[in-house]
Amino acid sequence: MKKILTLLLLCFPLTILAQQGKNLTLSDAISSISDRISIGGFLQGGYDYNSQTEESSFYHKRAAFNIRGRITDRWTAFLAFEYSNSTSQELWTEYKLADELSVRVGQFKTMFGLENMISPAVADIIDDASMATRYYVGWSGDVLQGNHAGRDIGLLVSGDIFNKVLHYDLSLMNGQGINRRDGNKAKDIALRLIYNITPEVALSGSYYDGRGHAIASSEMMGIERGEDYNRDRWALGGKLTLPKVKIRAEYLGGKDGHIKSEGWYALGVFTVAQNVDLLLNYDYFNQNKRYDLAQTGLGAGLQWWFYQGCRLRFMYTNRDVKHADNYNLLQAAFQVSF
């Protein structure tokens, strides 16, 4: 992967220079490259304590690096790499025909729900997203699909219509996750709509029609490794964004084979001092309604943005687990961005 990154860094500037012609000064060349390439990333780590397992540990969460290249005013390429597990997270190219229509091909985030589109660099809760979102987009918890950081490989058309009142994302995906070829002939379809009622208020609806190919067996789900199964999801949510208040809530549901699941969450972020936010979070998820495997999380915390893209976060969460003992989770996390 390091060789690929090196080639991209070398070849992309050469491509840009070729477009600009041969009579470029060194100063012009450097300016052209810096205008067309942006490089960034962030580091995250922290400490947590789980009263159920009595585990107490410092940990390293992720080291993310990305390159965005503007080939032309309408044509963009993007690469995101995660050094913690040495995998390419995203690798795509997109062409914008108009505000109403862009076409993207490659590996990118699954366009489902509100939370999966939010970068971990700006996500408010330390777990990045709700239990339901992480499960439904293949982030964590789904043994049949595995952990794919909420991403997949495929084709996406998107845009803003009706004077940017309505945003749409329509994608055709493998449904097998990142860095992996499809396990069956079927392709998954994901549709997401965002209705911007005002600049501050928006409603969102998502539907995912999928055909999964199990990478592991699940006795609880009644699905064997290598078996194809229906993998459908839907979501309905809304968000309020004000200078000092952010509120987001969403209901999500799904069906894997014959097993139904559902979840919902509500998150409030309130600026209580300069660069300091109060976080209040409610999170519910029932992964298997047949066996009633419901979990509820009620959390509160603070985050302090002490420098641009850099922050400290502290959270306390009480977990209520059906058919098991409740437990408490204490978390502290840091982030450094560049």
C-alpha positions in Angstrom: 0.0 0.0 0.0 2.9 2.3 0.7 4.1 1.8 -2.9 0.6 2.8 -4.2 0.7 6.0 -2.1 4.1 6.9 -3.3 3.1 6.4 -7.0 0.0 8.5 -6.5 2.0 11.3 -4.9 4.4 11.2 -7.8 2.1 10.7 -10.7 -0.7 13.1 -9.8 1.5 16.2 -9.9 3.0 15.1 -13.2 -0.5 14.7 -14.6 -1.3 18.3 -13.5 1.9 19.7 -15.0 1.2 18.0 -18.3 -2.2 19.6 -18.4 -0.7 23.1 -17.8 1.7 23.0 -20.7 5.5 22.9 -20.9 6.4 26.6 -20.2 5.9 26.6 -16.5 8.3 28.1 -14.0 9.0 26.2 -10.8 7.0 28.7 -8.8 4.0 28.2 -11.2 4.3 24.4 -10.9 4.4 24.5 -7.1 1.4 26.8 -7.0 -0.6 24.7 -9.4 0.1 21.5 -7.4 -0.8 23.1 -4.0 -4.0 24.5 -5.5 -5.1 21.1 -6.7 -3.9 18.7 -4.0 -5.0 18.7 -0.4 -3.5 16.3 2.2 -4.9 15.8 5.7 -5.4 13.3 8.5 -6.0 12.8 12.1 -5.0 10.6 15.1 -7.3 9.3 17.7 -6.7 7.5 21.0 -7.9 7.4 24.5 -8.8 5.5 27.7 -11.9 3.5 28.7 -13.2 1.6 31.7 -16.0 -1.0 31.5 -17.6 -2.0 34.8 -19.0 -5.2 33.3 -15.7 -6.7 32.3 -13.7 -4.5 34.7 -11.3 -3.8 31.8 -9.3 -0.6 32.1 -7.0 0.4 29.3 -5.4 3.1 27.2 -5.9 2.4 23.5 -5.0 3.6 20.1 -8.1 4.0 17.9 -7.1 5.2 14.4 -4.5 7.0 12.4 -6.2 8.3 9.2 -4.6 9.9 6.2 -6.3 11.2 3.0 -5.4 12.9 -0.3 -7.9 14.8 -2.4 -6.9 15.7 -5.9 -8.7 18.2 -8.2 -7.9 16.9 -11.7 -10.1 19.5 -13.3 -12.8 21.9 -12.0 -15.3 19.1 -12.3 -13.2 15.9 -11.9 -11.9 14.8 -8.4 -10.0 11.8 -7.0 -9.9 10.8 -3.3 -7.9 8.3 -1.3 -8.3 7.6 2.5 -6.0 5.2 4.2 -6.2 3.8 7.8 -2.7 3.1 9.2 -4.1 1.3 12.3 -5.1 -1.7 10.3 -3.1 -0.9 7.1 -6.1 -0.8 4.8 -7.4 1.6 2.1 -10.8 2.9 3.4 -11.8 4.9 0.4 -10.5 5.1 -3.2 -12.8 6.8 -5.7 -13.1 9.3 -8.5 -16.0 11.6 -9.1 -17.1 13.7 -12.0 -19.6 16.6 -11.5 -21.7 17.3 -14.5 -23.8 19.8 -12.7 -25.1 20.6 -9.2 -28.0 18.2 -10.0 -25.8 15.3 -11.1 -22.4 13.8 -10.0 -21.1 10.4 -10.8 -18.7 8.5 -8.5 -17.1 5.1 -8.9 -14.8 3.2 -6.5 -14.8 2.5 -2.8 -16.7 4.9 -0.6 -19.1 5.2 2.3 -22.5 3.4 2.1 -25.1 6.1 1.6 -27.4 5.1 4.4 -28.7 7.2 7.2 -27.4 10.4 8.7 -24.5 9.2 10.8 -22.4 7.2 8.4 -21.7 10.3 6.3 -20.1 12.1 9.3 -16.4 11.8 9.5 -15.0 10.4 12.8 -12.9 13.6 12.8 -16.0 15.6 13.6 -18.4 13.0 15.1 -19.4 14.0 18.6 -19.7 10.8 20.5 -16.5 8.8 21.1 -18.1 5.6 19.6 -18.5 7.7 16.4 -22.1 6.6 15.7 -25.1 4.8 17.3 -25.3 1.0 17.8 -27.9 0.7 15.0 -25.9 2.7 12.4 -22.7 0.8 13.1 -24.5 -2.5 12.6 -26.6 -1.6 9.5 -23.7 -0.1 7.5 -21.3 -2.9 8.3 -19.2 -0.9 10.8 -19.3 -3.4 13.7 -21.5 -6.1 15.2 -22.6 -7.9 12.0 -20.8 -11.3 11.9 -22.4 -12.2 8.6 -20.7 -9.2 6.8 -17.8 -8.3 9.0 -16.3 -4.9 9.8 -16.0 -2.7 6.8 -16.0 0.8 8.4 -19.3 1.6 6.8 -17.9 1.4 3.2 -18.4 -0.6 0.1 -17.5 -0.7 -3.6 -19.8 0.4 -6.4 -21.3 3.3 -8.4 -23.0 6.4 -7.0 -25.1 9.1 -8.7 -26.0 12.1 -6.5 -27.0 15.7 -6.6 -29.0 18.6 -5.3 -32.3 19.5 -7.0 -35.2 22.0 -6.7 -32.8 24.8 -5.8 -30.9 22.5 -3.4 -34.0 21.8 -1.3 -33.6 18.1 -2.0 -30.4 16.1 -2.0 -30.3 12.5 -3.3 -27.9 9.6 -3.3 -28.5 6.6 -5.4 -25.9 3.8 -5.5 -25.3 0.4 -6.9 -23.0 -1.6 -4.6 -21.4 -5.0 -4.2 -22.7 -5.3 -0.7 -19.5 -7.2 0.4 -17.6 -4.4 2.1 -14.2 -2.8 1.4 -11.3 -4.3 -0.4 -13.3 -7.4 -1.4 -14.9 -8.6 -4.6 -18.7 -9.4 -4.6 -19.6 -12.8 -3.2 -22.7 -13.3 -5.4 -24.1 -12.0 -8.7 -26.7 -9.7 -7.0 -26.0 -6.0 -6.5 -27.3 -3.9 -3.6 -29.2 -0.7 -4.1 -29.1 2.2 -1.6 -31.3 5.3 -1.9 -31.0 8.3 0.5 -33.0 11.5 0.3 -32.4 14.7 2.4 -35.1 17.3 2.4 -33.7 20.7 3.6 -36.8 22.4 5.0 -34.7 25.4 6.0 -30.9 25.9 6.2 -31.2 24.8 9.9 -33.7 21.9 9.6 -33.5 18.8 7.5 -35.3 15.5 7.2 -33.7 12.3 5.9 -35.0 9.0 4.6 -32.9 6.0 3.5 -33.7 2.6 2.0 -31.2 -0.3 1.3 -32.2 -3.3 -0.7 -29.5 -5.9 -0.4 -28.5 -9.5 -1.0 -25.8 -10.5 1.4 -23.2 -13.3 1.1 -22.3 -14.5 4.6 -18.6 -14.6 5.5 -19.3 -16.5 8.7 -22.1 -18.6 10.2 -24.6 -17.3 12.7 -26.7 -19.9 14.6 -28.8 -17.1 16.1 -29.6 -15.7 12.6 -30.0 -19.2 11.1 -27.6 -18.4 8.3 -24.6 -20.4 7.3 -21.2 -19.3 6.0 -21.3 -18.9 2.2 -25.1 -18.6 2.1 -26.9 -15.7 0.3 -29.6 -14.0 2.3 -31.8 -10.9 2.1 -30.1 -7.9 3.8 -32.5 -5.0 3.9 -32.4 -1.7 5.8 -34.5 1.5 6.2 -34.1 4.7 8.2 -36.0 8.0 8.8 -34.5 10.9 10.7 -34.0 14.6 11.1 -31.6 17.2 12.3 -31.5 20.7 13.7 -28.3 22.8 13.3 -28.0 26.1 15.0 -24.8 28.1 16.0 -24.9 26.7 19.6 -27.2 23.8 19.3 -27.2 20.6 17.3 -29.9 17.9 17.6 -30.0 14.7 15.5 -32.5 11.8 15.9 -33.2 8.8 13.7 -35.1 5.5 13.6 -33.5 2.6 11.8 -34.8 -0.9 11.0 -33.6 -3.9 9.1 -34.1 -7.5 8.2 -31.4 -10.2 7.8 -32.9 -13.3 6.4 -36.0 -13.8 8.6 -34.6 -11.9 11.6 -35.9 -8.4 12.1 -34.0 -5.7 14.1 -34.5 -2.0 14.9 -32.9 0.9 16.7 -33.1 4.6 17.3 -31.0 7.3 18.8 -31.2 11.0 19.8 -28.1 13.2 20.2 -27.9 16.8 21.5 -24.8 18.9 21.3 -24.9 22.2 23.2 -22.2 24.8 23.3 -21.9 25.8 26.9 -18.6 27.8 26.7 -16.1 28.9 24.1 -15.1 25.7 22.2 -16.7 23.5 24.9 -19.8 21.3 24.1 -22.1 19.4 26.4 -23.1 16.0 24.8 -26.3 14.2 25.7 -27.0 10.9 24.0 -29.8 8.2 23.9 -29.1 5.0 22.0 -31.3 1.9 21.6 -30.8 -1.2 19.4 -32.4 -4.6 19.3 -30.3 -6.7 17.0 -32.6 -9.7 17.1 -36.3 -9.1 17.8 -37.1 -12.8 17.9 -34.8 -13.2 20.9 -35.3 -9.7 22.2 -31.6 -8.7 22.3 -32.3 -5.1 23.2 -29.6 -2.7 24.5 -30.1 0.9 25.7 -27.4 3.5 26.3 -27.9 6.7 28.1 -24.8 9.0 28.0 -23.5 12.4 28.9 -20.2 14.1 28.2 -18.1 17.1 27.3 -15.8 17.9 24.4 -13.2 20.7 24.2 -11.9 21.9 20.9 -8.6 23.3 22.2 -7.1 23.9 18.7 -8.3 23.6 15.1 -9.3 20.0 14.5 -7.9 19.0 17.9 -10.1 18.1 20.9 -10.5 16.2 24.2 -13.7 14.3 25.0 -15.1 12.7 28.1 -18.2 10.5 28.3 -20.1 8.5 30.8 -22.6 5.9 29.5 -25.0 3.6 31.3 -25.8 0.4 29.4 -29.1 -1.4 30.0 -28.8 -4.9 28.4 -31.7 -7.3 28.2 -31.0 -10.7 29.7 -27.8 -9.4 31.2 -26.5 -7.1 33.9 -26.4 -3.4 33.3 -23.0 -1.8 33.3 -21.2 1.6 33.1 -18.7 2.8 30.6 -16.3 5.6 31.2 -14.4 7.0 28.2 -11.8 9.7 27.5 -10.5 10.4 24.0 -8.0 12.8 22.3 -7.8 13.8 18.7 -5.0 15.6 16.8 -5.7 16.7 13.2 -3.5 18.0 10.5 
